[in-house]
């Protein structure tokens, strides 16, 4: 028998531990306004140390000198992390100049959601008219079921032009929208998931030729004829299950109301960003419990309970103030970056990434993501999800260029080519590179396909 070797080893490692207070702070940061109001109402019921200020003027006054002195004593002892800039109150400013009710809107329906994307897509004139027609004729599930030839005749446009615009609409959110059938809907989403061409090929085969077998769970024929392993087949099935066969259905419930988290108001001095705090209470620490701790006859259990409640109250107030500051920082940068839209309603948004906002504000990308997720912005042009103002783009020598700008360039290059010697995708890459735009050949092929433009061999005329 081998000798048993017993030893003790010391290993140094770093772990990120998220405390309950940090979890609560992150939760407060990402909650939209309506849900935050509900959360605060629950917190006020649970924590007696926090009190709602009914008379807003009271919160502007300092608490008694005794309470102020006690809070400073707390800071000296062990609670430094609970304080920032001596904040121990959360004040909600009232603005009588804003009619908040005019901004309250129903949750955008599918048509409004897609029309906003059409307005910022850069499509104009005839292309815009086709896009509006497609969006206006989608089914509740988000499919375009009208006959293409009849639609072309009705609009007086070419079939090629109609299909080109249809492909553009199919790039809008939610993924899979404006598909003509289930197969096309699923394949659009799979491409958006960056599923490989090989996987898409086999999934296309499954959907097109083996529908009955899939419904009846008769997999042996599929495995035999496609010559694939059962494990790979299971993988393909899991990919299919990830997609949404009815992408438009999530917008069918128009009874849900959206309350904007932020207002962008045009003033004589420019644009002003205001946080919507209409239903959020002003809160502060209840001085009664602070005074209670000074009672030398207080038993240890009660003292510990009150101290914990005070710590929690301070953390909540700190989190609320940080939330307000972060949202205003992020939205003010977005508004400045997309100023032309907010000033003129210009439908061309500039490329913008989470990283850009992070670098400008000094906030972590994850914080920017939490600040903008599930939150709405209201301006004179409507109510929009804040994340809609993030636009994909490419960095070039002359600044960032949006995906739509790249597609327009590709289309323009192909429109001007000699059809007897059409440009290959590699040649288009070279032409774009001379313009300072570095892009991969497969990306050119992808955008060309999305524009409904055929490959080089099919564009060539003799």
DOPA-990410 format. One line per field, with one value per residue (C-alpha): residue in one letter; residue number from 1; x, z, y. Coordinates in Angstrom, 1 decimal. Each point is the difference from the previous one (the first is absolute). Example, Ala and Ser with C-alpha at 12.3 -4.5 7.8 and 13.67 -1.06 7.14 Angstrom:
2
type = [A; S] $
seq = [1; 2] $
px = [12.3; 1.4] $
pz = [7.8; -0.7] $
py = [-4.5; 3.4] $
// end
This chain:
462
type = [X; X; X; X; X; X; X; X; X; X; X; X; X; X; X; X; X; X; X; X; X; X; X; X; X; X; X; X; X; X; X; X; X; X; X; X; X; X; X; X; X; X; X; X; X; X; X; X; X; X; X; X; X; X; X; X; X; X; X; X; X; X; X; X; X; X; X; X; X; X; X; X; X; X; X; X; X; X; X; X; X; X; X; X; X; X; X; X; X; X; X; X; X; X; X; X; X; X; X; X; X; X; X; X; X; X; X; X; X; X; X; X; X; X; X; X; X; X; X; X; X; X; X; X; X; X; X; X; X; X; X; X; X; X; X; X; X; X; X; X; X; X; X; X; X; X; X; X; X; X; X; X; X; X; X; X; X; X; X; X; X; X; X; X; X; X; X; X; X; X; X; X; X; X; X; X; X; X; X; X; X; X; X; X; X; X; X; X; X; X; X; X; X; X; X; X; X; X; X; X; X; X; X; X; X; X; X; X; X; X; X; X; X; X; X; X; X; X; X; X; X; X; X; X; X; X; X; X; X; X; X; X; X; X; X; X; X; X; X; X; X; X; X; X; X; X; X; X; X; X; X; X; X; X; X; X; X; X; X; X; X; X; X; X; X; X; X; X; X; X; X; X; X; X; X; X; X; X; X; X; X; X; X; X; X; X; X; X; X; X; X; X; X; X; X; X; X; X; X; X; X; X; X; X; X; X; X; X; X; X; X; X; X; X; X; X; X; X; X; X; X; X; X; X; X; X; X; X; X; X; X; X; X; X; X; X; X; X; X; X; X; X; X; X; X; X; X; X; X; X; X; X; X; X; X; X; X; X; X; X; X; X; X; X; X; X; X; X; X; X; X; X; X; X; X; X; X; X; X; X; X; X; X; X; X; X; X; X; X; X; X; X; X; X; X; X; X; X; X; X; X; X; X; X; X; X; X; X; X; X; X; X; X; X; X; X; X; X; X; X; X; X; X; X; X; X; X; X; X; X; X; X; X; X; X; X; X; X; X; X; X; X; X; X; X; X; X; X; X; X; X; X; X; X; X; X; X; X; X; X; X; X] $
seq = [1; 2; 3; 4; 5; 6; 7; 8; 9; 10; 11; 12; 13; 14; 15; 16; 17; 18; 19; 20; 21; 22; 23; 24; 25; 26; 27; 28; 29; 30; 31; 32; 33; 34; 35; 36; 37; 38; 39; 40; 41; 42; 43; 44; 45; 46; 47; 48; 49; 50; 51; 52; 53; 54; 55; 56; 57; 58; 59; 60; 61; 62; 63; 64; 65; 66; 67; 68; 69; 70; 71; 72; 73; 74; 75; 76; 77; 78; 79; 80; 81; 82; 83; 84; 85; 86; 87; 88; 89; 90; 91; 92; 93; 94; 95; 96; 97; 98; 99; 100; 101; 102; 103; 104; 105; 106; 107; 108; 109; 110; 111; 112; 113; 114; 115; 116; 117; 118; 119; 120; 121; 122; 123; 124; 125; 126; 127; 128; 129; 130; 131; 132; 133; 134; 135; 136; 137; 138; 139; 140; 141; 142; 143; 144; 145; 146; 147; 148; 149; 150; 151; 152; 153; 154; 155; 156; 157; 158; 159; 160; 161; 162; 163; 164; 165; 166; 167; 168; 169; 170; 171; 172; 173; 174; 175; 176; 177; 178; 179; 180; 181; 182; 183; 184; 185; 186; 187; 188; 189; 190; 191; 192; 193; 194; 195; 196; 197; 198; 199; 200; 201; 202; 203; 204; 205; 206; 207; 208; 209; 210; 211; 212; 213; 214; 215; 216; 217; 218; 219; 220; 221; 222; 223; 224; 225; 226; 227; 228; 229; 230; 231; 232; 233; 234; 235; 236; 237; 238; 239; 240; 241; 242; 243; 244; 245; 246; 247; 248; 249; 250; 251; 252; 253; 254; 255; 256; 257; 258; 259; 260; 261; 262; 263; 264; 265; 266; 267; 268; 269; 270; 271; 272; 273; 274; 275; 276; 277; 278; 279; 280; 281; 282; 283; 284; 285; 286; 287; 288; 289; 290; 291; 292; 293; 294; 295; 296; 297; 298; 299; 300; 301; 302; 303; 304; 305; 306; 307; 308; 309; 310; 311; 312; 313; 314; 315; 316; 317; 318; 319; 320; 321; 322; 323; 324; 325; 326; 327; 328; 329; 330; 331; 332; 333; 334; 335; 336; 337; 338; 339; 340; 341; 342; 343; 344; 345; 346; 347; 348; 349; 350; 351; 352; 353; 354; 355; 356; 357; 358; 359; 360; 361; 362; 363; 364; 365; 366; 367; 368; 369; 370; 371; 372; 373; 374; 375; 376; 377; 378; 379; 380; 381; 382; 383; 384; 385; 386; 387; 388; 389; 390; 391; 392; 393; 394; 395; 396; 397; 398; 399; 400; 401; 402; 403; 404; 405; 406; 407; 408; 409; 410; 411; 412; 413; 414; 415; 416; 417; 418; 419; 420; 421; 422; 423; 424; 425; 426; 427; 428; 429; 430; 431; 432; 433; 434; 435; 436; 437; 438; 439; 440; 441; 442; 443; 444; 445; 446; 447; 448; 449; 450; 451; 452; 453; 454; 455; 456; 457; 458; 459; 460; 461; 462] $
px = [0.0; 1.3; 0.9; -2.7; 1.4; -1.8; 1.0; -1.4; 0.3; -0.8; -1.5; -0.6; -2.9; -2.4; -3.7; -2.7; -2.5; -3.3; -1.5; -3.8; 0.4; 1.8; -2.7; -2.6; 1.9; 0.3; -3.7; -0.9; 2.3; -1.7; -3.6; -2.2; -1.8; -3.4; 1.6; 2.4; -3.1; -1.4; 3.3; 0.4; -3.5; 0.9; 3.3; -1.8; -2.4; 2.8; 2.6; -1.3; 3.2; -1.0; -2.9; -1.7; 0.0; -3.5; 0.9; 2.8; 1.3; 0.9; 2.7; 1.7; 0.5; 2.8; -1.0; 0.7; 3.6; -0.2; -0.8; 2.6; 2.6; -0.9; 0.3; 3.4; 1.0; -1.2; 2.2; 3.0; -0.5; -0.7; -2.5; 2.1; -1.2; -3.6; 0.7; 0.8; 0.0; -1.9; -3.1; -2.7; -3.1; -1.5; -1.6; -2.5; -0.2; -3.4; -0.1; -3.3; 1.2; -0.3; -3.4; 1.1; -3.4; 0.5; 3.0; -1.8; -0.7; -1.2; 2.7; 1.0; -1.8; 1.8; -0.8; 1.4; 3.0; 0.9; -0.9; 2.6; 2.6; -1.1; 0.4; 3.6; 0.9; 0.9; -2.6; -1.6; -2.6; -1.0; 1.9; -1.6; -3.5; 0.6; 1.3; -3.1; -2.2; 1.7; -0.1; -3.7; -0.9; 1.7; -2.1; -0.4; 2.8; 2.3; -0.2; -0.4; -2.6; -1.1; 0.8; 3.2; -1.1; -3.3; 1.9; 2.4; -2.8; -1.9; 3.0; 1.2; 3.6; 2.3; 0.0; 3.8; -0.5; -2.8; 2.0; 3.0; -2.0; -1.6; 3.4; 0.8; -3.1; 0.9; 3.1; -2.1; -0.8; -1.5; 2.1; -2.0; -2.5; -1.5; 0.8; -2.3; -0.2; 1.2; 3.1; 1.2; -0.9; 2.1; 3.0; 0.1; 0.2; 2.7; 2.1; -0.4; 1.2; 3.2; -0.8; 2.4; -0.9; 0.3; -2.4; -2.4; 0.2; -1.0; -2.8; -1.3; -0.1; -1.8; -2.7; -0.4; 0.0; -0.7; -2.9; -2.1; 2.9; 0.7; -3.7; -0.2; 3.4; 1.1; 3.7; 1.5; -0.8; 1.5; 3.2; 0.4; -0.8; 2.0; 2.8; 0.4; 0.6; -2.7; 2.0; 0.3; -3.7; -0.9; 2.2; -1.9; -3.3; 1.3; 0.8; -3.5; -1.5; 1.9; -1.9; -3.4; -2.5; -2.3; 2.3; -2.8; -2.2; 1.8; -1.3; -3.7; -0.9; -0.6; -1.5; 3.4; 1.0; 3.5; 1.0; 3.2; 3.0; 1.6; -1.3; 2.0; -1.4; 0.9; 0.6; 1.2; 3.5; 0.1; -1.0; -0.7; -0.1; -2.3; -0.5; -3.7; -0.5; -3.6; -1.1; 3.2; -0.2; 2.6; 1.4; 2.4; 1.1; -2.4; 1.7; -1.8; 2.0; 3.3; -0.8; -1.0; 3.6; 1.2; -2.0; 2.5; -2.7; -0.8; 0.5; 2.5; -2.5; -2.1; 3.2; 1.2; -3.4; -0.2; 3.7; -0.7; -3.1; 1.9; 2.8; -2.5; -1.8; 3.2; 0.9; -3.4; 0.3; 3.5; -1.2; -2.8; 2.3; 2.5; -2.8; -1.2; 3.6; 0.7; -3.2; 0.5; 3.6; -0.7; -3.1; 1.6; 2.9; -2.4; -2.0; 3.1; 1.3; -3.4; -0.7; -1.2; -2.8; -1.2; 0.3; -1.4; -1.4; 2.7; -0.5; 3.7; 1.4; 3.8; 1.8; 0.2; 1.2; -0.2; 3.8; -0.3; -2.3; 2.1; 3.2; -1.8; -1.7; 2.5; -2.7; 0.6; -1.6; -2.1; -1.3; -0.8; -1.9; -2.0; -0.8; -1.4; -1.7; -3.8; -0.1; -1.8; 0.8; -2.7; 0.6; -2.1; 0.3; -1.4; 0.9; 2.9; 2.0; 3.3; 1.9; -1.4; 2.5; 2.9; 0.9; 2.5; 2.8; 3.6; 3.0; 1.7; 2.8; -2.8; -2.0; -2.6; -2.3; -3.4; -0.9; -2.6; 2.6; 2.2; -2.9; -0.7; 3.6; -0.1; -3.2; 1.4; 3.2; -2.0; -2.4; 2.9; 1.9; 0.5; -2.6; 2.2; 2.7; -1.8; 2.0; 0.7; -0.5; 3.8; 0.2; -2.7; 2.1; 2.9; -2.1; -1.3; 3.5; 1.1; -2.8; 1.4; -2.5; 1.5; -2.6; 0.2; -1.0; -2.7; -1.4; -0.3; -1.7; -2.4; -1.0; -0.3; -2.3; -2.1; -0.3; -1.4; 2.9; 1.0; 3.6; 2.5; -0.8; -3.7; 0.6; 2.1; -1.5; 1.5] $
pz = [0.0; -0.9; 2.7; 0.7; -0.3; 2.1; -0.3; 0.5; -2.8; 0.1; -3.1; -0.5; -2.2; -0.6; 0.0; -0.6; 2.8; -0.6; 3.3; 0.5; 0.0; -3.3; -1.5; 1.2; -1.4; -3.5; 0.2; 0.7; -2.9; -2.6; 1.0; -2.2; 1.7; 0.5; 1.5; 2.2; 1.4; 1.1; 1.4; 2.1; 1.4; 1.1; 1.6; 1.8; 1.6; 1.0; 1.3; 2.7; -0.1; -3.4; -0.2; -2.9; 0.0; -0.6; 0.1; -2.5; 1.7; 3.0; -1.8; -1.0; 3.6; 2.0; 2.8; 3.5; 1.0; 2.3; -2.9; -2.3; 2.7; 0.5; -3.6; -0.1; 3.0; -2.0; -2.9; 2.3; 1.4; -2.5; -2.6; -2.5; -2.9; 0.6; -0.5; -3.1; 0.1; 3.3; -1.8; 2.3; -1.8; -3.4; -1.4; -2.9; -1.7; -1.3; -3.4; -0.7; -3.5; -1.3; -0.8; 0.7; -0.9; -3.6; -0.1; 1.4; -2.7; -0.7; -0.6; -3.6; -2.3; -2.7; -2.7; 2.1; 1.1; -3.6; -1.4; 2.4; -1.4; -3.5; 0.7; 1.1; -2.7; -2.6; -2.5; -2.0; -2.6; -1.8; 2.3; 3.0; -1.5; -0.6; 3.5; 1.5; -2.1; 1.2; 3.6; -0.3; -1.4; 2.5; 1.9; 3.7; 0.2; -2.1; -3.4; -3.4; -1.7; -2.9; -3.6; -1.2; -3.6; 1.1; 2.4; -2.7; -2.4; 2.6; 0.9; -3.6; 0.8; -1.3; 1.7; 0.6; 1.8; 2.1; 1.1; 0.7; 2.5; 1.4; 0.9; 1.7; 2.1; 0.9; 1.7; 2.5; 3.6; 1.0; -1.9; -2.5; -0.7; -3.5; -1.0; -2.6; 1.6; 3.1; -1.6; -1.0; 3.4; 1.8; -2.5; 0.5; 3.8; -0.4; -2.1; 2.7; 2.5; -2.2; -0.6; -2.5; -3.7; 0.3; 2.9; -1.9; -3.0; 2.0; 1.9; -3.4; -1.2; 3.2; -0.3; -3.8; -0.5; 3.4; 1.5; 0.5; 1.5; 2.5; 1.0; 0.5; 1.7; -2.8; 0.1; -1.4; -3.6; 0.5; 1.5; -2.9; -2.9; 1.3; 1.2; 3.3; 3.6; 2.6; 2.2; -2.9; -0.8; 3.7; -0.3; -3.0; 1.7; 3.0; -2.4; -1.5; 3.5; 0.7; -2.6; 0.4; -2.7; 0.7; 0.4; -0.3; 2.7; 2.9; -1.2; -0.2; 3.5; -0.3; 3.5; 1.6; 0.6; -0.3; 2.4; -1.2; 2.3; -1.6; -1.8; -2.6; -0.3; -2.6; 1.6; -1.3; 1.3; -1.7; 1.3; 3.6; 1.6; 2.9; 2.0; 0.5; 3.8; 0.0; 2.0; 2.0; 3.6; 1.6; 2.9; 2.9; 3.3; 2.9; 2.7; 2.7; -0.6; -0.2; 3.5; 1.3; -0.5; 2.4; 2.8; 2.2; 1.4; -3.4; 0.0; -2.5; -2.2; -0.5; -0.6; -2.6; -1.7; -0.3; -1.1; -2.8; -1.1; -0.1; -2.1; -2.4; -0.2; -0.7; -2.7; -1.7; 0.0; -1.3; -2.8; -0.9; -0.4; -2.0; -2.2; -0.7; -0.8; -2.2; -2.1; -0.5; -1.0; -2.5; -1.6; -0.2; -1.9; -2.3; -0.7; -0.8; -2.3; -1.8; 0.2; -3.5; 0.6; 3.2; -1.5; -3.5; 0.0; -2.5; -0.8; -0.2; 3.3; 0.5; 0.9; 3.8; 2.2; 3.7; 0.0; -1.3; 2.8; 2.6; -1.1; 0.0; 3.4; 1.9; 0.7; -0.5; -3.2; 2.2; 1.8; -3.2; -1.2; 3.3; -0.3; -3.5; 0.1; 0.2; 0.4; -2.2; -1.1; -1.0; -2.3; -2.4; -2.7; 2.2; 2.6; -0.7; 1.8; 0.9; -1.5; -3.4; -0.1; -0.1; -3.7; -1.4; -1.9; -1.2; 1.0; -2.9; -0.6; -0.3; 3.1; 0.6; -2.8; 0.5; -1.5; -2.1; -1.3; -1.0; -1.7; -2.0; -1.1; -1.1; -1.9; -1.6; -1.0; -1.7; -1.6; -1.7; -1.0; -3.6; -0.3; -2.5; 2.6; 3.4; 3.2; 2.1; 3.7; 0.4; -2.4; 2.0; 3.2; -1.8; -1.1; 3.5; 1.5; -2.2; 1.6; 3.4; 0.8; 1.0; -0.4; -0.6; -3.3; 1.7; 1.6; -3.4; -1.3; 3.0; -0.5; -3.8; 0.7; 2.5; -2.7; -2.4; -2.4; -1.7; -0.2; -2.7; -2.4; 0.0; -0.6; -3.0; -3.4; -3.4] $
py = [0.0; 3.4; 2.5; 2.6; 3.5; 2.6; 3.6; 3.5; 2.5; 3.7; 1.5; 3.7; 1.0; 2.9; -0.2; 2.6; -0.3; 1.8; 1.0; 0.3; 3.8; -0.1; -2.2; 2.5; 2.9; -1.7; -0.8; 3.6; 1.1; -2.1; 0.4; 2.1; 2.9; -1.8; -3.1; 2.2; 1.8; -3.4; -1.1; 3.1; -0.3; -3.5; 1.2; 2.8; -2.5; -2.3; 2.5; 2.3; 2.1; 1.3; 2.5; 1.6; 3.8; 1.2; 3.7; 0.4; 3.1; -2.0; -2.0; 3.2; 0.9; -1.6; -2.3; 1.1; 0.7; -3.0; -2.4; 1.6; -0.4; -3.7; -0.8; 1.5; -2.1; -3.1; 1.0; 0.1; -3.4; -2.9; 1.0; 2.0; -2.2; 1.1; 3.7; 2.0; 3.8; -0.1; -1.2; -1.4; 1.2; -0.5; 3.1; 0.0; 3.4; 1.1; 1.7; 1.7; 1.1; -3.5; -1.6; -3.6; -1.5; 0.8; -2.3; -3.0; -2.4; -3.5; -2.6; 0.4; -2.4; -2.0; 2.7; 2.9; -2.1; -0.8; 3.4; 1.6; -2.3; 0.8; 3.7; -0.4; -2.5; 2.6; -1.3; 2.8; 0.7; -3.2; -2.3; 1.7; -0.4; -3.7; -0.5; 1.8; -2.3; -3.1; 1.0; 1.0; -3.4; -2.3; -2.6; 0.0; -2.6; 2.3; -1.8; 1.5; -2.2; 2.2; -1.2; 1.7; 0.4; 1.6; 2.3; 1.0; 0.8; 2.0; 2.1; 0.4; -1.1; -2.7; -3.4; 0.3; 3.3; -1.4; -3.0; 2.2; 2.1; -3.1; -1.3; 3.3; -0.3; -3.5; 1.4; 2.0; -1.1; -2.3; -2.5; -2.1; 2.8; 0.4; -3.6; -1.5; -3.4; -1.9; -1.3; 3.5; 1.3; -2.7; 0.4; 3.8; -0.5; -2.7; 2.3; 2.7; -2.6; -0.4; -3.6; -1.5; -0.5; -3.7; -0.1; 2.2; -2.3; -3.0; 1.9; 1.1; -3.6; -1.0; 2.7; -0.4; -3.8; -1.6; 1.8; -3.1; -1.9; 2.8; 0.2; -3.8; -0.3; -2.4; 0.8; -3.2; 1.0; 3.5; -1.4; -2.5; 2.2; 3.1; -2.3; 1.8; -1.2; 0.0; 2.4; 2.5; -0.4; 0.8; 3.1; 1.2; -0.6; 2.2; 2.8; -0.2; 0.2; 3.2; 2.0; 1.7; -1.2; 3.0; 3.0; 2.6; -1.5; 1.7; 3.3; -1.1; 1.0; 3.8; 0.3; 0.3; 3.7; 1.3; 2.7; 1.8; -0.1; 3.1; 3.1; 1.8; 3.6; 2.5; 3.4; 3.4; -1.0; -3.4; -3.4; -0.8; -3.5; -0.6; -3.1; -1.0; -0.2; 1.0; -3.1; -0.5; 1.2; 2.2; -1.8; 0.6; -1.7; 0.1; 1.9; -1.9; -3.1; 1.9; 1.4; -3.4; -1.3; 2.7; -1.6; -1.8; -2.3; -1.5; -3.8; -1.5; -1.8; 3.2; 2.0; -2.5; 0.0; 3.8; 0.3; -2.5; 1.9; 3.2; -1.5; -1.4; 3.4; 1.8; -2.5; 0.4; 3.8; -0.2; -2.4; 2.3; 3.0; -2.1; -1.2; 3.5; 1.2; -3.0; 0.3; 3.7; -0.4; -2.8; 1.7; 3.4; -1.5; -1.9; 3.1; 2.0; -2.7; -0.3; 3.7; 0.3; -2.4; 1.7; 3.5; -0.6; -3.5; -1.0; -3.7; -0.8; -1.1; 0.0; -3.3; -0.4; -2.9; -0.7; 0.4; 3.6; 1.0; -1.8; 1.8; 3.4; -0.4; -2.1; -2.6; -3.7; -1.4; -2.3; 3.1; 1.7; -3.1; -0.1; 3.7; -0.4; -3.3; -0.1; 3.8; 2.5; 3.5; 2.6; 2.9; 2.0; -2.7; -2.8; -2.5; -2.3; -2.7; 1.5; -2.9; 0.9; 2.8; -2.4; -0.5; -2.5; 1.5; -0.3; 2.0; 1.7; 2.6; 2.6; -1.0; -2.6; -1.1; -1.8; -3.3; 1.7; 2.4; -3.0; -1.7; 3.2; 0.2; -3.7; 0.7; 3.1; -1.8; -2.8; 2.4; 1.8; -3.2; -1.2; -2.8; -1.7; -0.2; 0.2; 0.4; -3.1; 0.3; 0.1; 3.0; 1.8; -0.6; 1.7; 3.0; 0.4; -0.2; 2.9; 2.0; -0.9; -2.7; -3.4; -2.8; -3.7; -1.6; -2.2; 3.1; 1.6; -3.2; 0.1; 3.6; -0.5; -2.9; 2.0; 2.7; -2.6; 0.4; -3.2; -1.3; 1.1; -2.8; 0.8; 3.7; -0.5; 0.8; -0.8] $
// end
